[in-house]
């Protein structure tokens, strides 16, 4: 089911979103009515609403919309909150300013059973437009994810025109160097909620440019997102990493230990 502002979403509104593709969203993993990093998800929606629509979004209203759709459902599943204006006119997008809250649900990756198998990813050059905003324009990302999968990989890892590693298609990437330090790429990326929770929870994290040479010196790599938690990366192109690294295991445990907030 899909709800718009807490009520069943009309077909016309969904058609408007599909045809204009202008808006922003966040995706949460709901576990028995609770969400890790809920406050960060709500803050992201409020910040992005100012950036995309120049409008204020009440976090408590968003929370209520999510609660109506998913608050009483048991188990683990994904909730996506999309903010868009059903009345947006393609010829006058400057008039968009009445954002609505669409709440949809889907099964969790691996039916909620984590950790998922390690990823093999291919580097491809790409730079997301407005990378700090989690917007709905996903064509470029999905086109390259498709290309990587057709080439025999599990997913794609983006690099800039300078060759620096940035982020995955719908996830952040981190590395573990030979000293056991967690290294996050210093590049324009979407600041993922899982990454932010991990960085806030412990020491031994740094941001640094990840060149090809530095990438090849890393002992482990991992992907992070709300849907996958902390997922080991087995290989980037022909570069192989250990998938049982204790630092990655510790990060996975640290994320699992983050207390979720009730909807």
Secondary structure, DSSP 8 states (H G I E B T S, - for coil): --EETTEE--HHHHHHHHHH---EEEEEEEETTEETTHHHHHHHHHHHHHHHHS----HHHHHHHHHHHHTT--SEEEEEEEEE-TT--TT-GGG----EEEEEEEE-GGGG--S---EEEEEEE---TTTTS-BS--HHHHHHHHHHHHTT-SEEEEE-TT--EEEESSSEEEEE-TTS-EEEE-SS----HHHHHHHHT-S-EEEE---HHHHHH-SEEEEEETTTEEEEEEEETTEE--S--HHHHHHHHHHHTS--EE-
